[in-house]
């Protein structure tokens, strides 16, 4: 009876585990935000930083008209002078550029086509991520996801590890 019972319940358990794996994969939520910047001449971007708080991991997505603008990452001195002669990075193809803020530091961007002098430059500080708020201890990882609480990366790793171990145990005859 043991082997027959195990063979009859094994497909059902695999479906349950598949559902758990899919749910756990959905918990790998990033805290990154995407900020779309309409990158056009005759726009002054000096107030942008005051109105937007960015963090490490966030994305700046510059959208501009092809062949009429570029995005040049420079240091602070070059930013203040609108000098693009020694860029950190330079992107001038297409109609957009996505840049991820990978470190907690000050970033500087200018347009090198002369529009920088009219205010087409952006200075932004990427702040460290705030610490996650502790989840309620009485709720499971899946329950927190359903309730709309973002689980921590550690809880995702723990859930994924338990799921992987359970799958391995089920695969062993």
Secondary structure, DSSP 8 states (H G I E B T S, - for coil): -HHHHHHHHHHHHHHHHHHHHHHHHHT------EEEEE--TT---TTHHHH--EETT-EEEEE--TTT--EEEE-HHHHHHT--TT-SEEE-SSSEEEEE--SSSEEEEE-TTTGGGGT-EEEEEEE---------TTS-HHHHHHHT----HHHHHHHHHHHHHHHHHHH--
